[in-house]
Structures are given as C-alpha cells and as structure tokens.
Amino acid sequence: MVVTVSFAENASVSDQIGALASPGLNLTSSSNFNETQLDVDTCVYCHLDDGSPVPKRRDEGFVSVSAASFTALQSETVSAVSDRGNFPDGQPCSANLTNAWLDLVIIIEQSATTQRQWSAITGFVLSQIAGRLTLSNTESKSHTSRIAIVGYNTNATLLYSFSDTQAIRNIMFVLSTSKPVNANDDVDVNAALKFADNYLYFQSSFRLKGVILVAATLPNILFRDTFDLHIIKMVTVSFAENASVSDKIGALATPGLNLTSSSNSNDTQAVITQLNCDCNGWYQLQVGTVTYGECFFGSPTTNMQAVSMCVDNYTMAVANTPARVDFLTEFLSDLYEYEFSIGLSRSDGNSTWIWANSASYEGYPAFLTQPTNSDTYGYLSKTGDQYQLKSDDGMTNARYYTCQRHACDTDHICDLET
C-alpha cells in the first residue's frame, strides 16, 4: 500500500503524483483532517519529524498523516531493473531484492550530523532495504534474509541481531530509539567495520553475507584495504553534507557499490542485490566496476576438447567480446601458460560456428588462420603477449579448458558449502 500527499503547485503534476498511490489513497496538501486519517496497523513506517514513533489515538486507533511523515511500502514483489546501463559483456546479476538470501549487517553512524538526518536515514533503511527484503529467522534454505544493525560513534554497538525476530516493526522501533542525542562528530568507522566483520564471521547460515555502511562523516579515515577484513562486498550510503566527504565515503565501497541519500530506488536496488551476487570460489566476470552474474573455473587437468566436459551441465567458456577475452586470459594466464579450450565449436566443416551458450559466432575474436574443413573446435593460444583464436579437430592435442556457470544471486540459491 502506498499513500501519496501532493504539494505540487499545479494540477497536472499533482495528478501524476497521485497516480503513484494505491487506488483511492492519493491526498493533497488541502485534504481535510478526516480524509487524512489512516489506520496505523497498515502503516509500515510512521514517525514524527523528530524521528519518534507516532502513537495511536486511544479512542480510535488512528493516526493523522497531517501530523506525521509517512512512508508505506508496497507488499507485493518489487522487481525493478536499474537503468545503470546495458550489459554488453554478459549476463547481469538478478536484481530482485525480494528474493535475496542475505545475512546483512547495516552499520549506521550515530553522530551530530546523522542526528539531524535521522528521519531520512530511518526512512531509507526501512523503505529501501528492510521493506524490500523477505525477512525471516528460518534456517531452511529459502529466499529470505536477516538484518543486523550496528550503531557507531567512537565505539560500535550491536543494536539489532540476526537472532532477533526479523520484522519491520521491530527494526523501526530499534531505529527510532537509537537516534543520537547531544552527539558530536567524533566517530570511528574503522571500529564499526571491524565490529561488523567480526560479528558476520562467526555467523553460520546458508545465506551470503553483506555489509551496508550508512555514514555522513569520515574523520581520520583508515581505508579498509589497510587492515584485515573478511568482508567481501560492501555498499556505502552517504548522507554527507558536502561532496568531498561523500566521495571519501564512497571510496570505501566495493567498486561500483557506492550510493548517496539521493540515489533513486532502481539504482539502490541494483546495488544492494550485488551483495547477493557471488561466485563462491569461482572467478566472477567483472568489467570495470560492473560485476556480472557469470562465474568461471579453470580445469586442473588437460583433455581432448572433443571429450572435455564441464560438471553439472555447466558450459565451456564463451569469449565473444574483448572484455571477456581480457578477463579470461588474465585469470587463466596464471594457470595455463600457453593455451586453453573455450566454448566455440561447429559440427563439421560446412556448419557455422556456435558458442556454448547457443549464440552465433559473429567474427570476434577473429581466427588467426582460416580453419580447415576438419577443424571443429576453437581455443585461445598465446602468441607473444597476445592470445589468438585458433582451431583444430578437438582430438589431436590435449589442452586445459575453462567452464562457466551462473552466479549465485537473488534468483539462484547456491550451496555455499560446495
């Protein structure tokens, strides 16, 4: 359910805002008191301007939205697709946050700066994170997540644990009672990161682990690569009041996973779901700051390409863009000195070349020499400093080979123990 309250200065814009509401729940700044009463039991998040929970009226059990800042979340599945650009080099990670299976620690700064923005921070956590996840304490493998909250100033404190009942109302209560009072901006983000890292490390679960840092200041920062953390991926959300500090906070994030308080909903969902996109020991395709939902593994033994098989119906690696070739040759060059088989083949000399994912071969990479009629398999071979595409019959020379599979992501639960 979503309620909209329009303060637009013209009717056309007001109508567009109202169209975002659940049917019949669009209000304007001129709506009367009776029209703005809302049953608080349907309210996912209600708070006053100072961040405190809105109490029910004892006589009716209603709260007036004219007296409160109100955000209600849709209960149906949100399946947003970010407009962060196309994915020309592979399959993107699934971005359905409702299907996530995360153990997620949210680290929140408790300073004078965040004190002034506590309502906005609380709203962000509830609407953009907790309200979009399917929360549960279950230990049965499922598309469910758990949230823990760590607050920090000069010290870090566990405010909400994975063992606490996973419910929006409980999280709302914890946040509303954790607003800093008479705070200053003396904070230690390093202590908070180490605290969260240690807490996550000793948690046992089928879920992937992730961290979201919500910060507004960054004094005396020691960047995370200068001390030992087990954290693999971290999202940062900057509520900083100037761009310079915001950039420094963003620099702590896993590349590409930095957000700000003004990030739109689609970008926010796309970034957070990256925490739930992992290759569990395989090499994950990454091009620049874009991480793809594809994983690669180099075989430890050689085999004739015609009889080389990837386990569990995984496929031989597709190398059909410059970025994919660069990625494969970079990580495999440490394993294989000269050449390796890839997923390019044809049935005979009169057939077209096909990649292992059934995509047509479109001329990239180009063959170093024209394949003979007996050549039915492609492989990458190092010539000087460059890898070139060559071909043979798949039964003459044994080579190492590389396999690929879909990443563990929000729509694909993996067994993390294997």
C-alpha positions as CSV (number, residue, x, y, z in Angstrom):
1,M,0.0,0.0,0.0
2,V,1.3,3.5,-0.9
3,V,-0.2,6.8,0.2
4,T,0.8,10.0,-1.7
5,V,0.5,13.5,-0.4
6,S,1.0,16.1,-3.2
7,F,2.3,19.6,-2.5
8,A,2.6,20.3,-6.3
9,E,1.9,23.8,-7.5
10,N,-0.2,22.8,-10.5
11,A,-2.9,20.2,-11.0
12,S,-1.2,18.2,-13.7
13,V,1.9,17.4,-11.6
14,S,-0.4,16.7,-8.6
15,D,-2.4,14.2,-10.7
16,Q,0.9,12.4,-11.7
17,I,2.0,12.2,-8.1
18,G,-1.5,10.8,-7.1
19,A,-1.2,8.1,-9.8
20,L,1.7,6.6,-7.8
21,A,-0.7,5.9,-4.9
22,S,-2.6,2.7,-4.2
23,P,-6.1,3.2,-5.6
24,G,-8.0,5.8,-3.6
25,L,-5.1,6.7,-1.3
26,N,-4.0,9.9,-3.0
27,L,-4.1,13.1,-0.9
28,T,-3.1,16.7,-1.5
29,S,-1.9,19.4,0.9
30,S,-5.5,20.7,1.1
31,S,-7.1,17.4,2.1
32,N,-9.2,17.7,5.3
33,F,-8.5,16.0,8.6
34,N,-11.0,13.2,8.2
35,E,-9.6,12.3,4.8
36,T,-6.1,12.1,6.1
37,Q,-6.7,9.6,8.9
38,L,-5.0,6.3,8.4
39,D,-5.3,3.0,10.2
40,V,-1.9,2.7,11.9
41,D,-2.0,-1.1,11.7
42,T,-1.4,-0.8,8.0
43,C,1.5,1.6,8.5
44,V,4.9,0.0,7.8
45,Y,6.7,3.1,9.0
46,C,5.2,6.1,10.7
47,H,7.2,8.7,12.6
48,L,7.2,12.3,13.7
49,D,9.6,14.9,12.4
50,D,11.9,14.2,15.3
51,G,12.1,10.5,14.4
52,S,9.9,9.2,17.3
53,P,7.2,6.7,16.6
54,V,3.7,8.1,16.1
55,P,1.4,6.9,18.9
56,K,-2.1,5.6,18.1
57,R,-5.1,7.7,19.2
58,R,-6.5,5.8,22.1
59,D,-10.1,6.4,21.2
60,E,-9.9,5.3,17.6
61,G,-6.5,3.7,16.9
62,F,-5.9,6.1,14.1
63,V,-3.1,8.4,13.3
64,S,-3.3,11.6,11.2
65,V,-0.8,11.8,8.4
66,S,-1.1,15.5,8.6
67,A,0.9,15.3,11.8
68,A,3.5,12.8,10.6
69,S,5.9,12.0,7.9
70,F,4.5,8.7,6.4
71,T,6.1,6.1,4.2
72,A,4.3,2.9,3.3
73,L,5.9,0.1,1.3
74,Q,4.2,-2.0,-1.3
75,S,3.8,-5.5,0.0
76,E,3.9,-7.1,-3.5
77,T,7.2,-8.2,-5.0
78,V,9.3,-5.4,-6.3
79,S,11.3,-6.4,-9.4
80,A,13.0,-3.2,-10.5
81,V,15.5,-3.2,-13.3
82,S,18.1,-0.5,-12.9
83,D,18.8,1.8,-15.7
84,R,22.5,1.8,-14.8
85,G,23.3,0.8,-18.4
86,N,23.3,-2.2,-20.7
87,F,25.4,-5.3,-20.0
88,P,27.2,-5.8,-23.3
89,D,29.7,-8.4,-22.0
90,G,27.5,-10.9,-20.3
91,Q,24.5,-11.9,-18.1
92,P,23.8,-9.4,-15.3
93,C,23.1,-10.4,-11.8
94,S,19.5,-10.9,-10.9
95,A,18.2,-7.7,-9.2
96,N,15.1,-8.9,-7.4
97,L,15.7,-7.8,-3.8
98,T,12.6,-9.5,-2.5
99,N,14.2,-12.8,-3.5
100,A,17.5,-12.1,-1.8
101,W,19.1,-14.6,0.7
102,L,21.4,-12.4,2.7
103,D,22.8,-12.0,6.2
104,L,23.0,-8.2,6.0
105,V,24.7,-6.0,8.6
106,I,23.7,-2.4,8.3
107,I,26.2,-0.1,10.0
108,I,24.8,3.4,10.9
109,E,26.7,6.4,12.1
110,Q,25.4,8.0,15.3
111,S,26.8,11.5,15.2
112,A,25.7,15.1,15.3
113,T,25.4,15.1,11.5
114,T,23.3,12.0,11.3
115,Q,21.2,13.2,14.3
116,R,20.0,16.0,12.1
117,Q,19.1,13.5,9.3
118,W,17.9,10.6,11.4
119,S,14.3,10.6,10.0
120,A,15.7,10.4,6.5
121,I,18.2,7.6,7.4
122,T,15.5,5.7,9.2
123,G,13.2,6.1,6.2
124,F,15.9,4.9,3.8
125,V,16.7,1.8,5.8
126,L,13.0,0.9,6.2
127,S,11.9,1.7,2.7
128,Q,14.9,0.9,0.5
129,I,16.3,-2.1,2.4
130,A,14.3,-3.8,5.1
131,G,11.0,-3.2,3.4
132,R,12.1,-4.8,0.2
133,L,13.7,-7.9,1.7
134,T,11.7,-11.0,2.7
135,L,12.8,-11.1,6.4
136,S,12.8,-14.4,8.4
137,N,14.8,-16.2,11.1
138,T,14.3,-19.5,9.3
139,E,17.4,-21.7,8.8
140,S,15.7,-23.6,6.0
141,K,17.2,-22.7,2.6
142,S,14.9,-20.1,1.1
143,H,14.8,-16.6,-0.5
144,T,14.8,-15.0,3.0
145,S,17.1,-12.6,4.6
146,R,18.2,-11.5,8.1
147,I,19.2,-8.0,9.2
148,A,21.5,-6.9,12.0
149,I,22.1,-3.3,12.8
150,V,25.3,-1.8,14.2
151,G,25.4,1.7,15.5
152,Y,28.7,3.6,16.0
153,N,30.2,6.8,17.3
154,T,33.6,6.3,18.9
155,N,32.5,2.8,19.7
156,A,30.4,0.3,17.9
157,T,27.2,-1.3,19.4
158,L,25.0,-4.2,18.2
159,L,21.5,-2.7,18.1
160,Y,19.7,-5.5,16.4
161,S,20.9,-9.0,15.8
162,F,20.2,-11.9,13.4
163,S,18.6,-13.8,16.2
164,D,16.1,-11.0,17.0
165,T,12.7,-11.5,15.4
166,Q,13.0,-10.3,11.9
167,A,10.2,-7.9,11.4
168,I,9.8,-4.4,10.0
169,R,8.1,-3.1,13.2
170,N,10.9,-4.3,15.4
171,I,13.5,-2.7,13.2
172,M,11.5,0.6,13.1
173,F,11.4,0.6,16.9
174,V,15.1,0.0,17.2
175,L,15.9,2.8,14.8
176,S,13.5,5.2,16.5
177,T,15.1,4.6,19.9
178,S,18.7,4.7,18.6
179,K,18.6,8.3,17.4
180,P,21.8,10.0,18.7
181,V,21.2,12.7,21.4
182,N,23.6,15.5,22.2
183,A,26.1,13.8,19.8
184,N,29.2,15.2,18.2
185,D,31.0,14.2,15.0
186,D,33.8,12.2,16.7
187,V,33.3,8.8,15.2
188,D,35.4,5.7,14.4
189,V,34.3,4.0,11.2
190,N,37.2,1.6,11.5
191,A,36.0,0.2,14.8
192,A,32.5,-0.2,13.3
193,L,33.7,-2.1,10.3
194,K,35.9,-4.4,12.4
195,F,33.0,-5.0,14.8
196,A,30.6,-5.9,11.9
197,D,33.2,-8.0,10.2
198,N,33.8,-10.0,13.4
199,Y,30.1,-10.4,14.0
200,L,29.5,-11.7,10.5
201,Y,32.5,-14.0,10.6
202,F,31.0,-16.1,13.4
203,Q,27.5,-16.4,12.0
204,S,26.6,-19.7,10.4
205,S,23.9,-19.6,7.8
206,F,23.1,-20.8,4.2
207,R,22.9,-17.1,3.3
208,L,25.5,-14.9,1.6
209,K,27.0,-12.1,3.8
210,G,27.0,-8.4,3.1
211,V,27.5,-5.0,4.7
212,I,25.9,-1.7,4.1
213,L,27.6,1.4,5.7
214,V,25.4,4.4,6.2
215,A,27.6,7.4,7.0
216,A,27.8,11.2,6.9
217,T,31.2,12.0,8.2
218,L,34.6,10.4,7.8
219,P,37.3,11.9,10.1
220,N,40.8,10.4,10.2
221,I,39.8,7.6,7.9
222,L,42.0,4.5,7.5
223,F,40.9,2.9,4.2
224,R,39.6,-0.6,4.5
225,D,42.4,-2.1,2.4
226,T,44.9,-1.2,5.1
227,F,43.6,-3.6,7.6
228,D,42.4,-7.2,7.5
229,L,38.7,-7.7,7.0
230,H,36.7,-10.8,5.9
231,I,34.1,-8.6,4.3
232,I,33.9,-9.4,0.6
233,K,31.4,-6.8,-0.7
234,M,30.2,-3.6,1.0
235,V,27.7,-1.0,-0.1
236,T,28.1,2.6,1.2
237,V,25.3,5.1,1.5
238,S,26.5,8.7,2.0
239,F,24.4,11.2,3.9
240,A,27.3,13.6,3.9
241,E,26.5,17.3,3.7
242,N,29.3,18.0,1.1
243,A,30.5,16.3,-2.0
244,S,34.1,15.8,-0.8
245,V,33.2,13.8,2.2
246,S,30.6,11.9,0.2
247,D,33.3,10.8,-2.3
248,K,35.5,9.6,0.6
249,I,32.7,7.5,2.0
250,G,32.0,6.1,-1.5
251,A,35.7,5.1,-1.8
252,L,35.2,2.6,1.0
253,A,32.6,0.7,-1.0
254,T,33.3,-2.2,-3.3
255,P,33.9,-0.6,-6.7
256,G,30.5,0.5,-8.2
257,L,28.6,-0.1,-5.0
258,N,28.5,3.5,-3.6
259,L,25.2,5.2,-3.1
260,T,24.0,8.6,-1.7
261,S,20.9,9.7,0.1
262,S,19.6,10.9,-3.3
263,S,20.2,7.7,-5.3
264,N,17.0,6.6,-7.0
265,S,15.1,3.4,-6.0
266,N,16.2,1.4,-9.0
267,D,19.9,2.2,-8.6
268,T,19.6,1.4,-4.9
269,Q,18.0,-2.0,-5.5
270,A,20.5,-2.9,-8.3
271,V,23.5,-2.0,-6.0
272,I,22.2,-3.9,-2.9
273,T,21.4,-7.0,-4.9
274,Q,25.1,-7.1,-5.9
275,L,25.8,-8.2,-2.3
276,N,23.8,-11.3,-3.2
277,C,25.8,-12.0,-6.4
278,D,28.7,-14.2,-5.8
279,C,30.7,-17.0,-7.4
280,N,31.6,-18.9,-4.3
281,G,35.2,-19.7,-5.1
282,W,35.0,-19.3,-8.9
283,Y,36.2,-16.3,-10.8
284,Q,33.4,-13.7,-11.3
285,L,33.2,-11.7,-14.6
286,Q,33.9,-8.1,-13.9
287,V,34.4,-5.3,-16.4
288,G,35.4,-2.0,-14.9
289,T,33.0,-1.5,-12.0
290,V,30.3,-3.7,-13.5
291,T,30.1,-7.2,-12.0
292,Y,28.2,-9.8,-14.0
293,G,26.3,-12.9,-12.9
294,E,28.8,-15.3,-14.6
295,C,31.4,-17.5,-12.9
296,F,34.5,-19.2,-14.4
297,F,36.7,-22.1,-13.4
298,G,39.8,-23.4,-14.9
299,S,40.2,-27.2,-15.2
300,P,43.2,-28.6,-13.3
301,T,43.8,-31.3,-15.9
302,T,44.1,-31.4,-19.7
303,N,41.8,-33.3,-22.0
304,M,40.9,-33.6,-25.7
305,Q,38.5,-30.7,-26.4
306,A,36.0,-33.0,-28.2
307,V,35.5,-35.0,-25.0
308,S,36.1,-32.3,-22.4
309,M,33.0,-32.0,-20.2
310,C,32.1,-29.4,-17.6
311,V,30.4,-30.8,-14.4
312,D,26.8,-30.3,-13.5
313,N,25.8,-29.3,-17.1
314,Y,28.0,-26.2,-16.9
315,T,29.3,-25.0,-20.3
316,M,32.6,-24.2,-21.7
317,A,33.5,-20.5,-21.5
318,V,32.2,-18.1,-24.0
319,A,34.8,-15.5,-25.1
320,N,32.8,-13.4,-27.6
321,T,33.7,-9.8,-26.6
322,P,37.1,-8.0,-26.0
323,A,36.3,-7.6,-22.3
324,R,35.5,-11.3,-21.9
325,V,38.7,-12.3,-23.7
326,D,40.7,-10.0,-21.5
327,F,39.1,-11.3,-18.3
328,L,39.6,-15.0,-19.2
329,T,43.2,-14.6,-20.4
330,E,44.1,-12.5,-17.3
331,F,43.0,-15.0,-14.7
332,L,43.8,-18.1,-16.7
333,S,47.3,-16.9,-17.6
334,D,48.3,-17.7,-14.0
335,L,47.0,-21.3,-14.5
336,Y,47.8,-22.0,-18.1
337,E,51.0,-20.7,-19.7
338,Y,50.1,-21.0,-23.4
339,E,46.6,-22.1,-24.4
340,F,43.2,-23.3,-23.3
341,S,40.0,-24.6,-24.8
342,I,36.9,-22.4,-24.9
343,G,33.2,-23.0,-25.8
344,L,33.3,-22.4,-29.6
345,S,32.6,-25.3,-32.0
346,R,30.8,-26.5,-35.1
347,S,29.6,-29.9,-36.1
348,D,31.6,-30.1,-39.4
349,G,33.5,-28.0,-41.9
350,N,30.3,-26.9,-43.6
351,S,28.5,-25.7,-40.5
352,T,28.5,-22.4,-38.8
353,W,30.5,-21.8,-35.6
354,I,28.4,-21.7,-32.4
355,W,29.2,-20.6,-28.9
356,A,28.4,-22.9,-26.0
357,N,25.5,-20.6,-24.9
358,S,24.0,-21.2,-28.4
359,A,24.9,-17.7,-29.6
360,S,26.2,-17.4,-33.1
361,Y,29.9,-16.7,-33.7
362,E,30.0,-13.2,-35.2
363,G,33.7,-12.9,-36.1
364,Y,35.1,-12.0,-32.8
365,P,37.7,-12.9,-31.9
366,A,39.0,-13.5,-35.4
367,F,40.7,-16.7,-36.2
368,L,44.5,-16.3,-36.6
369,T,44.3,-18.6,-39.7
370,Q,41.4,-19.8,-41.7
371,P,40.1,-23.1,-40.1
372,T,40.4,-26.2,-42.3
373,N,37.4,-28.4,-43.0
374,S,38.5,-30.8,-40.2
375,D,38.7,-28.0,-37.6
376,T,35.6,-28.1,-35.4
377,Y,36.8,-26.6,-32.1
378,G,38.2,-23.2,-31.1
379,Y,40.8,-22.4,-28.5
380,L,42.9,-19.4,-27.3
381,S,46.6,-19.6,-27.8
382,K,49.2,-17.2,-26.7
383,T,51.4,-15.7,-29.4
384,G,53.9,-13.2,-28.0
385,D,51.9,-11.1,-25.5
386,Q,48.6,-11.7,-27.1
387,Y,46.1,-14.5,-27.1
388,Q,44.8,-15.5,-30.6
389,L,41.9,-17.7,-31.6
390,K,43.0,-21.0,-33.3
391,S,41.2,-24.2,-34.2
392,D,41.7,-27.9,-34.6
393,D,39.7,-31.1,-34.7
394,G,39.5,-31.4,-30.9
395,M,41.1,-34.9,-30.9
396,T,44.7,-34.1,-31.7
397,N,46.1,-32.1,-28.8
398,A,45.0,-32.2,-25.1
399,R,44.5,-28.8,-23.5
400,Y,43.3,-27.3,-20.3
401,Y,39.8,-25.9,-20.6
402,T,37.6,-23.4,-18.7
403,C,34.0,-23.8,-17.6
404,Q,31.3,-21.2,-16.8
405,R,28.1,-21.2,-14.7
406,H,25.5,-18.7,-13.5
407,A,26.4,-16.9,-10.3
408,C,24.7,-17.3,-7.0
409,D,22.3,-14.4,-7.0
410,T,18.9,-13.4,-5.8
411,D,17.1,-15.8,-8.1
412,H,19.6,-18.6,-7.8
413,I,20.3,-20.1,-4.4
414,C,23.6,-22.0,-4.2
415,D,25.0,-24.4,-1.6
416,L,27.9,-22.3,-0.1
417,E,29.4,-25.4,1.4
418,T,30.4,-26.9,-2.0
